[in-house]
């Protein structure tokens, strides 16, 4: 099942990757570095500028009718321009920005899981930043503190972006996926292309299968 209405997404009861993240944080708390809420807010502004421009009043610097701090607005716009500049010599990104559905969400009822031979089901959901209907795959937009390739690759593991991508791929039954991440440090655009069965997908699937089983157990 696929649908376009993003406002409905957060009112649904199916299990999302964010639910798995919340469970992980309860089970395995770790120190938080920096202002997490500020980072999330900034990422949401960049996300709106790029994937949901109808939410944005560019003249008055408003998102969802709310004013955005001048410094945050200028930084977010700079990162938006960096992605557009990247698209001028990245034909795939250019096509994504041109034709992809944005904020498309999907629901998978009774998705099957296998935890060491023990089978169970969960109703699942996900919401894509970009979805390419004709190609049957999509991808994710990130902002990142990474400034180098090594830091970006570390972030994929540390922030469980691999788990997110495997989760989305398996809900959509897609064999490909991608991440574009814009550096908050130097506006560099990082990219990662993922295929079913590769190291990123396999590591992410292993992560989500473990958490999905724990989520199922706690839901009994």
PyMOL CGO cylinders between C-alpha atoms (Angstrom):
from pymol import cmd
from pymol.cgo import CYLINDER

trace = [
    CYLINDER, 0.00, 0.00, 0.00, 1.36, 3.43, -0.91, 0.3, 1, 1, 1, 1, 1, 1,
    CYLINDER, 1.36, 3.43, -0.91, -0.06, 6.87, -0.27, 0.3, 1, 1, 1, 1, 1, 1,
    CYLINDER, -0.06, 6.87, -0.27, 0.97, 10.52, -0.56, 0.3, 1, 1, 1, 1, 1, 1,
    CYLINDER, 0.97, 10.52, -0.56, -0.57, 12.22, 2.49, 0.3, 1, 1, 1, 1, 1, 1,
    CYLINDER, -0.57, 12.22, 2.49, 2.35, 12.83, 4.92, 0.3, 1, 1, 1, 1, 1, 1,
    CYLINDER, 2.35, 12.83, 4.92, 0.13, 14.37, 7.61, 0.3, 1, 1, 1, 1, 1, 1,
    CYLINDER, 0.13, 14.37, 7.61, -1.59, 11.02, 8.09, 0.3, 1, 1, 1, 1, 1, 1,
    CYLINDER, -1.59, 11.02, 8.09, 1.68, 9.16, 8.54, 0.3, 1, 1, 1, 1, 1, 1,
    CYLINDER, 1.68, 9.16, 8.54, 2.44, 10.01, 12.16, 0.3, 1, 1, 1, 1, 1, 1,
    CYLINDER, 2.44, 10.01, 12.16, -1.07, 9.08, 13.31, 0.3, 1, 1, 1, 1, 1, 1,
    CYLINDER, -1.07, 9.08, 13.31, -0.72, 5.50, 12.13, 0.3, 1, 1, 1, 1, 1, 1,
    CYLINDER, -0.72, 5.50, 12.13, -0.05, 2.53, 14.39, 0.3, 1, 1, 1, 1, 1, 1,
    CYLINDER, -0.05, 2.53, 14.39, 2.29, 0.45, 12.23, 0.3, 1, 1, 1, 1, 1, 1,
    CYLINDER, 2.29, 0.45, 12.23, 5.91, 0.04, 13.32, 0.3, 1, 1, 1, 1, 1, 1,
    CYLINDER, 5.91, 0.04, 13.32, 8.35, 2.52, 11.80, 0.3, 1, 1, 1, 1, 1, 1,
    CYLINDER, 8.35, 2.52, 11.80, 12.12, 2.70, 11.78, 0.3, 1, 1, 1, 1, 1, 1,
    CYLINDER, 12.12, 2.70, 11.78, 11.78, 5.57, 14.26, 0.3, 1, 1, 1, 1, 1, 1,
    CYLINDER, 11.78, 5.57, 14.26, 9.95, 3.20, 16.61, 0.3, 1, 1, 1, 1, 1, 1,
    CYLINDER, 9.95, 3.20, 16.61, 12.91, 0.83, 16.41, 0.3, 1, 1, 1, 1, 1, 1,
    CYLINDER, 12.91, 0.83, 16.41, 15.24, 3.74, 17.17, 0.3, 1, 1, 1, 1, 1, 1,
    CYLINDER, 15.24, 3.74, 17.17, 13.19, 4.67, 20.23, 0.3, 1, 1, 1, 1, 1, 1,
    CYLINDER, 13.19, 4.67, 20.23, 13.33, 1.07, 21.46, 0.3, 1, 1, 1, 1, 1, 1,
    CYLINDER, 13.33, 1.07, 21.46, 17.08, 0.90, 20.90, 0.3, 1, 1, 1, 1, 1, 1,
    CYLINDER, 17.08, 0.90, 20.90, 17.57, 4.07, 22.93, 0.3, 1, 1, 1, 1, 1, 1,
    CYLINDER, 17.57, 4.07, 22.93, 15.56, 2.59, 25.79, 0.3, 1, 1, 1, 1, 1, 1,
    CYLINDER, 15.56, 2.59, 25.79, 17.45, -0.70, 25.73, 0.3, 1, 1, 1, 1, 1, 1,
    CYLINDER, 17.45, -0.70, 25.73, 20.94, 0.63, 25.02, 0.3, 1, 1, 1, 1, 1, 1,
    CYLINDER, 20.94, 0.63, 25.02, 21.17, 4.27, 26.15, 0.3, 1, 1, 1, 1, 1, 1,
    CYLINDER, 21.17, 4.27, 26.15, 24.33, 6.08, 25.15, 0.3, 1, 1, 1, 1, 1, 1,
    CYLINDER, 24.33, 6.08, 25.15, 25.62, 9.62, 25.69, 0.3, 1, 1, 1, 1, 1, 1,
    CYLINDER, 25.62, 9.62, 25.69, 24.16, 12.25, 23.37, 0.3, 1, 1, 1, 1, 1, 1,
    CYLINDER, 24.16, 12.25, 23.37, 26.59, 14.71, 21.83, 0.3, 1, 1, 1, 1, 1, 1,
    CYLINDER, 26.59, 14.71, 21.83, 25.50, 18.20, 20.82, 0.3, 1, 1, 1, 1, 1, 1,
    CYLINDER, 25.50, 18.20, 20.82, 21.98, 19.56, 20.74, 0.3, 1, 1, 1, 1, 1, 1,
    CYLINDER, 21.98, 19.56, 20.74, 19.91, 16.75, 19.27, 0.3, 1, 1, 1, 1, 1, 1,
    CYLINDER, 19.91, 16.75, 19.27, 16.70, 18.76, 19.05, 0.3, 1, 1, 1, 1, 1, 1,
    CYLINDER, 16.70, 18.76, 19.05, 18.47, 21.61, 17.26, 0.3, 1, 1, 1, 1, 1, 1,
    CYLINDER, 18.47, 21.61, 17.26, 20.02, 19.17, 14.79, 0.3, 1, 1, 1, 1, 1, 1,
    CYLINDER, 20.02, 19.17, 14.79, 16.65, 17.56, 14.12, 0.3, 1, 1, 1, 1, 1, 1,
    CYLINDER, 16.65, 17.56, 14.12, 15.01, 20.95, 13.64, 0.3, 1, 1, 1, 1, 1, 1,
    CYLINDER, 15.01, 20.95, 13.64, 17.69, 22.10, 11.22, 0.3, 1, 1, 1, 1, 1, 1,
    CYLINDER, 17.69, 22.10, 11.22, 17.38, 18.87, 9.25, 0.3, 1, 1, 1, 1, 1, 1,
    CYLINDER, 17.38, 18.87, 9.25, 13.62, 19.34, 9.03, 0.3, 1, 1, 1, 1, 1, 1,
    CYLINDER, 13.62, 19.34, 9.03, 14.11, 22.84, 7.58, 0.3, 1, 1, 1, 1, 1, 1,
    CYLINDER, 14.11, 22.84, 7.58, 16.50, 21.55, 4.91, 0.3, 1, 1, 1, 1, 1, 1,
    CYLINDER, 16.50, 21.55, 4.91, 14.13, 18.67, 4.20, 0.3, 1, 1, 1, 1, 1, 1,
    CYLINDER, 14.13, 18.67, 4.20, 11.22, 21.07, 3.71, 0.3, 1, 1, 1, 1, 1, 1,
    CYLINDER, 11.22, 21.07, 3.71, 13.21, 23.32, 1.38, 0.3, 1, 1, 1, 1, 1, 1,
    CYLINDER, 13.21, 23.32, 1.38, 14.23, 20.41, -0.84, 0.3, 1, 1, 1, 1, 1, 1,
    CYLINDER, 14.23, 20.41, -0.84, 11.41, 17.85, -0.66, 0.3, 1, 1, 1, 1, 1, 1,
    CYLINDER, 11.41, 17.85, -0.66, 8.36, 19.86, 0.50, 0.3, 1, 1, 1, 1, 1, 1,
    CYLINDER, 8.36, 19.86, 0.50, 8.70, 23.40, -0.89, 0.3, 1, 1, 1, 1, 1, 1,
    CYLINDER, 8.70, 23.40, -0.89, 4.92, 23.89, -0.69, 0.3, 1, 1, 1, 1, 1, 1,
    CYLINDER, 4.92, 23.89, -0.69, 5.40, 24.17, 3.09, 0.3, 1, 1, 1, 1, 1, 1,
    CYLINDER, 5.40, 24.17, 3.09, 7.84, 27.04, 2.62, 0.3, 1, 1, 1, 1, 1, 1,
    CYLINDER, 7.84, 27.04, 2.62, 7.26, 30.78, 2.19, 0.3, 1, 1, 1, 1, 1, 1,
    CYLINDER, 7.26, 30.78, 2.19, 10.59, 31.69, 0.61, 0.3, 1, 1, 1, 1, 1, 1,
    CYLINDER, 10.59, 31.69, 0.61, 9.93, 35.43, 0.58, 0.3, 1, 1, 1, 1, 1, 1,
    CYLINDER, 9.93, 35.43, 0.58, 9.08, 35.73, 4.27, 0.3, 1, 1, 1, 1, 1, 1,
    CYLINDER, 9.08, 35.73, 4.27, 11.35, 32.86, 5.43, 0.3, 1, 1, 1, 1, 1, 1,
    CYLINDER, 11.35, 32.86, 5.43, 8.56, 30.78, 6.94, 0.3, 1, 1, 1, 1, 1, 1,
    CYLINDER, 8.56, 30.78, 6.94, 8.11, 27.01, 7.19, 0.3, 1, 1, 1, 1, 1, 1,
    CYLINDER, 8.11, 27.01, 7.19, 4.58, 25.85, 8.00, 0.3, 1, 1, 1, 1, 1, 1,
    CYLINDER, 4.58, 25.85, 8.00, 3.79, 29.50, 8.69, 0.3, 1, 1, 1, 1, 1, 1,
    CYLINDER, 3.79, 29.50, 8.69, 6.45, 29.74, 11.39, 0.3, 1, 1, 1, 1, 1, 1,
    CYLINDER, 6.45, 29.74, 11.39, 9.44, 32.10, 11.08, 0.3, 1, 1, 1, 1, 1, 1,
    CYLINDER, 9.44, 32.10, 11.08, 12.89, 30.56, 10.73, 0.3, 1, 1, 1, 1, 1, 1,
    CYLINDER, 12.89, 30.56, 10.73, 15.88, 32.15, 12.43, 0.3, 1, 1, 1, 1, 1, 1,
    CYLINDER, 15.88, 32.15, 12.43, 17.96, 34.14, 9.92, 0.3, 1, 1, 1, 1, 1, 1,
    CYLINDER, 17.96, 34.14, 9.92, 21.17, 32.17, 10.54, 0.3, 1, 1, 1, 1, 1, 1,
    CYLINDER, 21.17, 32.17, 10.54, 19.40, 28.82, 10.22, 0.3, 1, 1, 1, 1, 1, 1,
    CYLINDER, 19.40, 28.82, 10.22, 17.57, 29.97, 7.09, 0.3, 1, 1, 1, 1, 1, 1,
    CYLINDER, 17.57, 29.97, 7.09, 20.74, 31.14, 5.36, 0.3, 1, 1, 1, 1, 1, 1,
    CYLINDER, 20.74, 31.14, 5.36, 22.62, 27.95, 6.26, 0.3, 1, 1, 1, 1, 1, 1,
    CYLINDER, 22.62, 27.95, 6.26, 19.75, 25.75, 5.04, 0.3, 1, 1, 1, 1, 1, 1,
    CYLINDER, 19.75, 25.75, 5.04, 19.44, 27.69, 1.79, 0.3, 1, 1, 1, 1, 1, 1,
    CYLINDER, 19.44, 27.69, 1.79, 23.19, 27.37, 1.25, 0.3, 1, 1, 1, 1, 1, 1,
    CYLINDER, 23.19, 27.37, 1.25, 22.91, 23.60, 1.61, 0.3, 1, 1, 1, 1, 1, 1,
    CYLINDER, 22.91, 23.60, 1.61, 19.94, 23.52, -0.76, 0.3, 1, 1, 1, 1, 1, 1,
    CYLINDER, 19.94, 23.52, -0.76, 22.02, 25.38, -3.35, 0.3, 1, 1, 1, 1, 1, 1,
    CYLINDER, 22.02, 25.38, -3.35, 24.89, 22.93, -2.81, 0.3, 1, 1, 1, 1, 1, 1,
    CYLINDER, 24.89, 22.93, -2.81, 22.60, 20.01, -3.68, 0.3, 1, 1, 1, 1, 1, 1,
    CYLINDER, 22.60, 20.01, -3.68, 21.34, 21.79, -6.79, 0.3, 1, 1, 1, 1, 1, 1,
    CYLINDER, 21.34, 21.79, -6.79, 24.93, 22.52, -7.84, 0.3, 1, 1, 1, 1, 1, 1,
    CYLINDER, 24.93, 22.52, -7.84, 25.79, 18.84, -7.37, 0.3, 1, 1, 1, 1, 1, 1,
    CYLINDER, 25.79, 18.84, -7.37, 22.87, 17.89, -9.61, 0.3, 1, 1, 1, 1, 1, 1,
    CYLINDER, 22.87, 17.89, -9.61, 24.38, 19.87, -12.48, 0.3, 1, 1, 1, 1, 1, 1,
    CYLINDER, 24.38, 19.87, -12.48, 27.07, 17.19, -12.86, 0.3, 1, 1, 1, 1, 1, 1,
    CYLINDER, 27.07, 17.19, -12.86, 25.20, 14.23, -11.34, 0.3, 1, 1, 1, 1, 1, 1,
    CYLINDER, 25.20, 14.23, -11.34, 22.54, 13.12, -13.88, 0.3, 1, 1, 1, 1, 1, 1,
    CYLINDER, 22.54, 13.12, -13.88, 20.96, 10.67, -11.45, 0.3, 1, 1, 1, 1, 1, 1,
    CYLINDER, 20.96, 10.67, -11.45, 20.48, 13.31, -8.76, 0.3, 1, 1, 1, 1, 1, 1,
    CYLINDER, 20.48, 13.31, -8.76, 19.14, 15.73, -11.36, 0.3, 1, 1, 1, 1, 1, 1,
    CYLINDER, 19.14, 15.73, -11.36, 16.52, 13.17, -12.39, 0.3, 1, 1, 1, 1, 1, 1,
    CYLINDER, 16.52, 13.17, -12.39, 15.62, 12.49, -8.75, 0.3, 1, 1, 1, 1, 1, 1,
    CYLINDER, 15.62, 12.49, -8.75, 15.05, 16.19, -8.12, 0.3, 1, 1, 1, 1, 1, 1,
    CYLINDER, 15.05, 16.19, -8.12, 13.01, 16.42, -11.31, 0.3, 1, 1, 1, 1, 1, 1,
    CYLINDER, 13.01, 16.42, -11.31, 10.66, 13.44, -11.12, 0.3, 1, 1, 1, 1, 1, 1,
    CYLINDER, 10.66, 13.44, -11.12, 10.75, 11.72, -7.72, 0.3, 1, 1, 1, 1, 1, 1,
    CYLINDER, 10.75, 11.72, -7.72, 7.66, 11.61, -5.55, 0.3, 1, 1, 1, 1, 1, 1,
    CYLINDER, 7.66, 11.61, -5.55, 8.50, 13.20, -2.20, 0.3, 1, 1, 1, 1, 1, 1,
    CYLINDER, 8.50, 13.20, -2.20, 7.29, 12.26, 1.27, 0.3, 1, 1, 1, 1, 1, 1,
    CYLINDER, 7.29, 12.26, 1.27, 5.56, 9.16, -0.10, 0.3, 1, 1, 1, 1, 1, 1,
    CYLINDER, 5.56, 9.16, -0.10, 4.70, 6.72, 2.63, 0.3, 1, 1, 1, 1, 1, 1,
    CYLINDER, 4.70, 6.72, 2.63, 4.12, 2.99, 2.47, 0.3, 1, 1, 1, 1, 1, 1,
    CYLINDER, 4.12, 2.99, 2.47, 2.44, 0.47, 4.72, 0.3, 1, 1, 1, 1, 1, 1,
    CYLINDER, 2.44, 0.47, 4.72, 3.13, -3.25, 4.76, 0.3, 1, 1, 1, 1, 1, 1,
    CYLINDER, 3.13, -3.25, 4.76, 0.59, -5.29, 6.71, 0.3, 1, 1, 1, 1, 1, 1,
    CYLINDER, 0.59, -5.29, 6.71, 1.82, -8.46, 8.40, 0.3, 1, 1, 1, 1, 1, 1,
    CYLINDER, 1.82, -8.46, 8.40, 5.40, -8.15, 7.17, 0.3, 1, 1, 1, 1, 1, 1,
    CYLINDER, 5.40, -8.15, 7.17, 7.20, -11.40, 7.86, 0.3, 1, 1, 1, 1, 1, 1,
    CYLINDER, 7.20, -11.40, 7.86, 10.36, -11.54, 9.97, 0.3, 1, 1, 1, 1, 1, 1,
    CYLINDER, 10.36, -11.54, 9.97, 12.71, -14.41, 10.78, 0.3, 1, 1, 1, 1, 1, 1,
    CYLINDER, 12.71, -14.41, 10.78, 14.81, -14.27, 13.93, 0.3, 1, 1, 1, 1, 1, 1,
    CYLINDER, 14.81, -14.27, 13.93, 17.06, -17.32, 13.95, 0.3, 1, 1, 1, 1, 1, 1,
    CYLINDER, 17.06, -17.32, 13.95, 14.30, -19.52, 12.57, 0.3, 1, 1, 1, 1, 1, 1,
    CYLINDER, 14.30, -19.52, 12.57, 11.54, -18.00, 14.72, 0.3, 1, 1, 1, 1, 1, 1,
    CYLINDER, 11.54, -18.00, 14.72, 8.99, -16.37, 12.42, 0.3, 1, 1, 1, 1, 1, 1,
    CYLINDER, 8.99, -16.37, 12.42, 6.67, -13.53, 13.38, 0.3, 1, 1, 1, 1, 1, 1,
    CYLINDER, 6.67, -13.53, 13.38, 4.90, -10.61, 11.71, 0.3, 1, 1, 1, 1, 1, 1,
    CYLINDER, 4.90, -10.61, 11.71, 4.57, -6.88, 12.29, 0.3, 1, 1, 1, 1, 1, 1,
    CYLINDER, 4.57, -6.88, 12.29, 2.59, -4.21, 10.49, 0.3, 1, 1, 1, 1, 1, 1,
    CYLINDER, 2.59, -4.21, 10.49, 5.23, -1.77, 9.22, 0.3, 1, 1, 1, 1, 1, 1,
    CYLINDER, 5.23, -1.77, 9.22, 5.46, 1.66, 7.63, 0.3, 1, 1, 1, 1, 1, 1,
    CYLINDER, 5.46, 1.66, 7.63, 8.01, 4.06, 6.16, 0.3, 1, 1, 1, 1, 1, 1,
    CYLINDER, 8.01, 4.06, 6.16, 8.06, 7.51, 4.56, 0.3, 1, 1, 1, 1, 1, 1,
    CYLINDER, 8.06, 7.51, 4.56, 10.37, 8.21, 1.65, 0.3, 1, 1, 1, 1, 1, 1,
    CYLINDER, 10.37, 8.21, 1.65, 12.12, 11.50, 1.01, 0.3, 1, 1, 1, 1, 1, 1,
    CYLINDER, 12.12, 11.50, 1.01, 12.32, 10.45, -2.64, 0.3, 1, 1, 1, 1, 1, 1,
    CYLINDER, 12.32, 10.45, -2.64, 10.48, 7.63, -4.41, 0.3, 1, 1, 1, 1, 1, 1,
    CYLINDER, 10.48, 7.63, -4.41, 10.98, 6.71, -8.08, 0.3, 1, 1, 1, 1, 1, 1,
    CYLINDER, 10.98, 6.71, -8.08, 7.81, 4.86, -8.98, 0.3, 1, 1, 1, 1, 1, 1,
    CYLINDER, 7.81, 4.86, -8.98, 8.89, 3.66, -12.43, 0.3, 1, 1, 1, 1, 1, 1,
    CYLINDER, 8.89, 3.66, -12.43, 12.14, 2.23, -11.05, 0.3, 1, 1, 1, 1, 1, 1,
    CYLINDER, 12.14, 2.23, -11.05, 10.53, 0.87, -7.85, 0.3, 1, 1, 1, 1, 1, 1,
    CYLINDER, 10.53, 0.87, -7.85, 13.12, 2.28, -5.48, 0.3, 1, 1, 1, 1, 1, 1,
    CYLINDER, 13.12, 2.28, -5.48, 13.82, 5.44, -3.57, 0.3, 1, 1, 1, 1, 1, 1,
    CYLINDER, 13.82, 5.44, -3.57, 16.25, 7.15, -1.28, 0.3, 1, 1, 1, 1, 1, 1,
    CYLINDER, 16.25, 7.15, -1.28, 16.93, 9.41, 1.65, 0.3, 1, 1, 1, 1, 1, 1,
    CYLINDER, 16.93, 9.41, 1.65, 18.12, 12.98, 2.14, 0.3, 1, 1, 1, 1, 1, 1,
    CYLINDER, 18.12, 12.98, 2.14, 20.37, 13.67, 5.13, 0.3, 1, 1, 1, 1, 1, 1,
    CYLINDER, 20.37, 13.67, 5.13, 22.21, 16.55, 6.68, 0.3, 1, 1, 1, 1, 1, 1,
    CYLINDER, 22.21, 16.55, 6.68, 25.45, 15.51, 8.33, 0.3, 1, 1, 1, 1, 1, 1,
    CYLINDER, 25.45, 15.51, 8.33, 28.30, 16.84, 10.42, 0.3, 1, 1, 1, 1, 1, 1,
    CYLINDER, 28.30, 16.84, 10.42, 30.65, 14.68, 8.33, 0.3, 1, 1, 1, 1, 1, 1,
    CYLINDER, 30.65, 14.68, 8.33, 33.26, 16.55, 6.32, 0.3, 1, 1, 1, 1, 1, 1,
    CYLINDER, 33.26, 16.55, 6.32, 35.10, 13.58, 4.74, 0.3, 1, 1, 1, 1, 1, 1,
    CYLINDER, 35.10, 13.58, 4.74, 34.19, 10.29, 3.07, 0.3, 1, 1, 1, 1, 1, 1,
    CYLINDER, 34.19, 10.29, 3.07, 35.43, 8.35, 6.09, 0.3, 1, 1, 1, 1, 1, 1,
    CYLINDER, 35.43, 8.35, 6.09, 33.28, 10.40, 8.46, 0.3, 1, 1, 1, 1, 1, 1,
    CYLINDER, 33.28, 10.40, 8.46, 30.25, 9.94, 6.19, 0.3, 1, 1, 1, 1, 1, 1,
    CYLINDER, 30.25, 9.94, 6.19, 30.72, 6.17, 6.10, 0.3, 1, 1, 1, 1, 1, 1,
    CYLINDER, 30.72, 6.17, 6.10, 31.10, 6.13, 9.88, 0.3, 1, 1, 1, 1, 1, 1,
    CYLINDER, 31.10, 6.13, 9.88, 27.86, 8.12, 10.18, 0.3, 1, 1, 1, 1, 1, 1,
    CYLINDER, 27.86, 8.12, 10.18, 25.95, 5.53, 8.13, 0.3, 1, 1, 1, 1, 1, 1,
    CYLINDER, 25.95, 5.53, 8.13, 26.76, 2.93, 10.78, 0.3, 1, 1, 1, 1, 1, 1,
    CYLINDER, 26.76, 2.93, 10.78, 26.69, 5.16, 13.88, 0.3, 1, 1, 1, 1, 1, 1,
    CYLINDER, 26.69, 5.16, 13.88, 23.30, 6.72, 13.14, 0.3, 1, 1, 1, 1, 1, 1,
    CYLINDER, 23.30, 6.72, 13.14, 21.89, 3.44, 11.78, 0.3, 1, 1, 1, 1, 1, 1,
    CYLINDER, 21.89, 3.44, 11.78, 21.18, 4.86, 8.34, 0.3, 1, 1, 1, 1, 1, 1,
    CYLINDER, 21.18, 4.86, 8.34, 21.98, 1.37, 7.06, 0.3, 1, 1, 1, 1, 1, 1,
    CYLINDER, 21.98, 1.37, 7.06, 19.15, -0.02, 9.19, 0.3, 1, 1, 1, 1, 1, 1,
    CYLINDER, 19.15, -0.02, 9.19, 16.80, 2.64, 7.86, 0.3, 1, 1, 1, 1, 1, 1,
    CYLINDER, 16.80, 2.64, 7.86, 17.63, 1.86, 4.24, 0.3, 1, 1, 1, 1, 1, 1,
    CYLINDER, 17.63, 1.86, 4.24, 17.24, -1.90, 4.66, 0.3, 1, 1, 1, 1, 1, 1,
    CYLINDER, 17.24, -1.90, 4.66, 13.92, -1.34, 6.47, 0.3, 1, 1, 1, 1, 1, 1,
    CYLINDER, 13.92, -1.34, 6.47, 12.62, 0.84, 3.65, 0.3, 1, 1, 1, 1, 1, 1,
    CYLINDER, 12.62, 0.84, 3.65, 13.86, -1.50, 0.93, 0.3, 1, 1, 1, 1, 1, 1,
    CYLINDER, 13.86, -1.50, 0.93, 12.13, -4.49, 2.48, 0.3, 1, 1, 1, 1, 1, 1,
    CYLINDER, 12.13, -4.49, 2.48, 8.84, -2.68, 2.98, 0.3, 1, 1, 1, 1, 1, 1,
    CYLINDER, 8.84, -2.68, 2.98, 8.90, -1.58, -0.67, 0.3, 1, 1, 1, 1, 1, 1,
    CYLINDER, 8.90, -1.58, -0.67, 10.39, -4.87, -1.97, 0.3, 1, 1, 1, 1, 1, 1,
    CYLINDER, 10.39, -4.87, -1.97, 13.01, -2.80, -3.78, 0.3, 1, 1, 1, 1, 1, 1,
    CYLINDER, 13.01, -2.80, -3.78, 16.49, -3.95, -4.72, 0.3, 1, 1, 1, 1, 1, 1,
    CYLINDER, 16.49, -3.95, -4.72, 18.22, -0.57, -4.78, 0.3, 1, 1, 1, 1, 1, 1,
    CYLINDER, 18.22, -0.57, -4.78, 18.40, 2.49, -2.58, 0.3, 1, 1, 1, 1, 1, 1,
    CYLINDER, 18.40, 2.49, -2.58, 20.48, 5.63, -2.10, 0.3, 1, 1, 1, 1, 1, 1,
    CYLINDER, 20.48, 5.63, -2.10, 21.46, 8.31, 0.38, 0.3, 1, 1, 1, 1, 1, 1,
    CYLINDER, 21.46, 8.31, 0.38, 22.43, 11.88, -0.46, 0.3, 1, 1, 1, 1, 1, 1,
    CYLINDER, 22.43, 11.88, -0.46, 23.88, 13.71, 2.54, 0.3, 1, 1, 1, 1, 1, 1,
    CYLINDER, 23.88, 13.71, 2.54, 24.83, 17.40, 2.64, 0.3, 1, 1, 1, 1, 1, 1,
    CYLINDER, 24.83, 17.40, 2.64, 27.63, 18.39, 4.98, 0.3, 1, 1, 1, 1, 1, 1,
    CYLINDER, 27.63, 18.39, 4.98, 26.81, 21.09, 7.51, 0.3, 1, 1, 1, 1, 1, 1,
    CYLINDER, 26.81, 21.09, 7.51, 30.55, 21.75, 7.74, 0.3, 1, 1, 1, 1, 1, 1,
    CYLINDER, 30.55, 21.75, 7.74, 31.55, 22.39, 4.13, 0.3, 1, 1, 1, 1, 1, 1,
    CYLINDER, 31.55, 22.39, 4.13, 28.41, 21.84, 1.98, 0.3, 1, 1, 1, 1, 1, 1,
    CYLINDER, 28.41, 21.84, 1.98, 29.98, 18.80, 0.38, 0.3, 1, 1, 1, 1, 1, 1,
    CYLINDER, 29.98, 18.80, 0.38, 27.41, 16.35, -0.99, 0.3, 1, 1, 1, 1, 1, 1,
    CYLINDER, 27.41, 16.35, -0.99, 28.06, 12.72, -0.10, 0.3, 1, 1, 1, 1, 1, 1,
    CYLINDER, 28.06, 12.72, -0.10, 26.29, 9.84, -1.79, 0.3, 1, 1, 1, 1, 1, 1,
    CYLINDER, 26.29, 9.84, -1.79, 25.86, 6.14, -1.12, 0.3, 1, 1, 1, 1, 1, 1,
    CYLINDER, 25.86, 6.14, -1.12, 24.18, 3.69, -3.47, 0.3, 1, 1, 1, 1, 1, 1,
    CYLINDER, 24.18, 3.69, -3.47, 22.90, 0.51, -1.86, 0.3, 1, 1, 1, 1, 1, 1,
    CYLINDER, 22.90, 0.51, -1.86, 21.97, -2.82, -3.41, 0.3, 1, 1, 1, 1, 1, 1,
    CYLINDER, 21.97, -2.82, -3.41, 20.11, -5.70, -1.85, 0.3, 1, 1, 1, 1, 1, 1,
    CYLINDER, 20.11, -5.70, -1.85, 22.68, -8.12, -0.47, 0.3, 1, 1, 1, 1, 1, 1,
    CYLINDER, 22.68, -8.12, -0.47, 25.59, -5.68, -0.24, 0.3, 1, 1, 1, 1, 1, 1,
    CYLINDER, 25.59, -5.68, -0.24, 27.41, -4.91, 3.01, 0.3, 1, 1, 1, 1, 1, 1,
    CYLINDER, 27.41, -4.91, 3.01, 25.33, -1.83, 3.90, 0.3, 1, 1, 1, 1, 1, 1,
    CYLINDER, 25.33, -1.83, 3.90, 22.02, -3.58, 3.26, 0.3, 1, 1, 1, 1, 1, 1,
    CYLINDER, 22.02, -3.58, 3.26, 23.07, -6.77, 5.07, 0.3, 1, 1, 1, 1, 1, 1,
    CYLINDER, 23.07, -6.77, 5.07, 24.34, -4.90, 8.12, 0.3, 1, 1, 1, 1, 1, 1,
    CYLINDER, 24.34, -4.90, 8.12, 21.19, -2.79, 8.23, 0.3, 1, 1, 1, 1, 1, 1,
    CYLINDER, 21.19, -2.79, 8.23, 18.91, -5.79, 7.90, 0.3, 1, 1, 1, 1, 1, 1,
    CYLINDER, 18.91, -5.79, 7.90, 20.70, -7.58, 10.71, 0.3, 1, 1, 1, 1, 1, 1,
    CYLINDER, 20.70, -7.58, 10.71, 20.19, -4.51, 12.91, 0.3, 1, 1, 1, 1, 1, 1,
    CYLINDER, 20.19, -4.51, 12.91, 16.48, -4.16, 12.17, 0.3, 1, 1, 1, 1, 1, 1,
    CYLINDER, 16.48, -4.16, 12.17, 15.73, -7.89, 12.51, 0.3, 1, 1, 1, 1, 1, 1,
    CYLINDER, 15.73, -7.89, 12.51, 17.17, -7.88, 16.03, 0.3, 1, 1, 1, 1, 1, 1,
    CYLINDER, 17.17, -7.88, 16.03, 15.19, -4.79, 17.06, 0.3, 1, 1, 1, 1, 1, 1,
    CYLINDER, 15.19, -4.79, 17.06, 12.01, -5.93, 15.32, 0.3, 1, 1, 1, 1, 1, 1,
    CYLINDER, 12.01, -5.93, 15.32, 12.11, -9.16, 17.34, 0.3, 1, 1, 1, 1, 1, 1,
    CYLINDER, 12.11, -9.16, 17.34, 12.57, -7.23, 20.58, 0.3, 1, 1, 1, 1, 1, 1,
    CYLINDER, 12.57, -7.23, 20.58, 9.73, -4.89, 19.57, 0.3, 1, 1, 1, 1, 1, 1,
    CYLINDER, 9.73, -4.89, 19.57, 7.48, -7.89, 18.91, 0.3, 1, 1, 1, 1, 1, 1,
    CYLINDER, 7.48, -7.89, 18.91, 8.38, -9.37, 22.32, 0.3, 1, 1, 1, 1, 1, 1,
    CYLINDER, 8.38, -9.37, 22.32, 7.63, -6.13, 24.15, 0.3, 1, 1, 1, 1, 1, 1,
    CYLINDER, 7.63, -6.13, 24.15, 4.30, -5.86, 22.31, 0.3, 1, 1, 1, 1, 1, 1,
    CYLINDER, 4.30, -5.86, 22.31, 3.00, -9.20, 23.61, 0.3, 1, 1, 1, 1, 1, 1,
]
cmd.load_cgo(trace, "trace")
